[in-house]
């Protein structure tokens, strides 16, 4: 299956619609319940709507005959975001974008951040999808014993937060460089570094969430 992009419930500003339309190109598009608001506003049709559909009643959502719909009961043990992500993971999708245009309720946002750890939970499987949570101005992804390179991103902000014990962080091409610096979980020293070179690099030993603040998330 080709790359997927999941749209969650949130505030989709008119000025950002073209940006999100571009992110959809060449991808299998999914509306997670209230995320259908983006498609309705952008005037495009998703490939799939998934969730309990409670946010769509009376809002002109397409009928099941017009689009593929997977309905889940309202009383369930997972959010619509998790259900949509599980759908992609079960299809062995290699790259999954989850769009949350606004932070919204803090518990849901924190829960969606934790969904990023799902990509590394299975140690026995060679399947390692790339999953990120993004908006118009930032992306969040998980690194586990991995390196990420940023090109032509001068001025962007990078924050690194350990999520499983201590990590060792190396970074170059940024305002504050590091060489295998230990950061303990619960510390904030990895926040708000700024890229200052055309080629920047971070390397994480351990498991950490990386926040990339940019005016042009691609």
N, C-alpha and C positions, 0 to 999 in steps of 0.2 A: 504494500500500500504506500502511496506517496505521502510526503510530509503533511502534517495536520496543523490546523490553527483553530483553537477553541476560543469563543467569545463568551465572557461572563457578564453578569448583570453589572451595570454601572452607568455613569454619565458619559455619553458619547457626544462630544462637541462637534458642531457642524464643521468647524475649521480643521478638524482632525480626520474627517471621514476619508479623504483622499489618501492619507497616509496609511490607514488601515486597509483600504482597498488594495493598495500596492502590496501589503503584506500577505494578502489572500492569493495573489497570483500563483498559479501552479500548485496550490495546496488543496487538500480536502478540508472543507470548511464546516465547522460544527457550532451550533448555537446551544449553549448550556442553559436551558430554561430562559431566564430573563435576558440572556445574551442575545436573544433574537431581536432585541431593540436596535442593535447595531444594523442588522440586515434590513430591518424595516426602514430605518432612517437613511441608510445608504442606497436603498433601492436595488439590492441584490438578493439572490436566493441562496441560502446555505444548502450544503449537501445533506445535512442531518440536523435534526433538533432532538435533544436528549434531556431527560429530567422528568420532574413530576408535573411540569407545565402549569403550576399554580400561578406563575407570574404572567402568563399569556392570556388568561381567560378574559374575554371581552376587549382584547386589544388588537383584533384583526389578524391574529396569527393564521398562517396557512392551514388548510385542512389536510388531514393525513393523506388524502388522495393526491395532493399536489406535491408532496415532499416526504422524504423518509423521516419517520418519527419513531423514537424509542421512548415509551412512556414508563416511568417508574412510580411507585406509590409515594404519596406524600410522607407517610410514616416509614422512614428508612434510616439506615445506620451510616449513611454517607451523604455528603453534599452533592449538588448537581455537578460541581467542578470535579470532584473526585470520580464520580460516575463517568463523566466525559473523558477524563484522563485514563481511567481503566479501560474504556472502550479502545482508545488508541494503543495502550500497552498490550492489550489482548491481540491487536492486529499487528503487533511487532513494528510499529511505526518508528523510524529512526530519529526523526526530528519533530518535536511537538512544541508549538508556541501556545501559551495561555494568555489571552488578553484580558486584563483587568484595568479599565481606563481610569478608574478612581479608587482610592484606598477603601472607601466605604466603611462598613462596620469593622472595628479592629480585630475582633475574634475571627471573622471570616478571612480577613487579610492574612493574619498570622497562620491560620489553617492552610491557606493557599500556598504560603511560603513553605510550609512543611511538606506539601505535596511534591515539591521538587526533590525531596530525598527518596521518593519512590523509584527514581531512575537507577539507584545503586543498591537497592535492598536485597536483590537476589545475587548472592555470591557465586552460586553454581552456574548461573546462566552467562553465556557470552554476550547476550543481548544487553547493550548499554545505550539506551536512547539519550538524546540531547533534549532536555526539557527546560524551558525558561518561562518566567512570568514577566509580562511586559505591559507597559503603557506607552503613551506618546513620548514620554520624556525619560524613561528608564527601562532597564531590563534586570532581572534577577535570575541567577543560575547557580547550580551547585558544581563545585569542583572537588573531586576526590582523587588525590595523588595525581593531579593534572596540571597542565600549563595552558594559559590563555594569552594570546597575542592581540594587541590592539593597534591598528594602523590608522594613521591620519585622524586621530581622535584628541588632538591637543585641546586642553581645557576641560575635558570630561572628568567627572568624579568617579573614583573607585573606592568602595568600602568592602572589607572582608571580615566576616563574622564566623568564628568557629562554631560548629554545631555538634561535634562529637569529640569531646575531650580537647586536648591541646593540638595545635597545628604548628607547622614550621612554614613561614612565609618568606618568599624571595620576590623582589620586584625591582624593575629597572625602567628608565624612561619616565619616571614620576618625580614629583616634588620631594617625596621622602622615599629613599631607596632602602632595601633590606636584603640581607643575605642569610637565609635560613634562620630568621628570627622566630623565636618561640612565642606564640600568643595563646594564652589560656582561655578556655571557654568562659564566657561571662565578662571578658575584658573588651574595652572599646577602642583600643589603640589602633586597630586596623581601619577605623572610619575616616572618611573624607580625605583620601589622598587624591592628588590631581595629576593628570597626565600632562607632561611638558615636552614630550618628544614625539616625532612622527611615528616612531616605533616603540611601543611600550610592552612590557611583559610581566605577568605574575605567575608564580609557581606555588602550588599549595601541596604540602605533604600532610595528609590527614583529610578532613572533610570540612568544607566551609561554604557558606553562602556568599556570593559575590554580587554586590549592587553596582551597576554601571549606569550612572546618570549622564544622559546625553540629549542634545537637542535634535538628534537624528538617529534614533534607534532603527536599525535595519533588520 
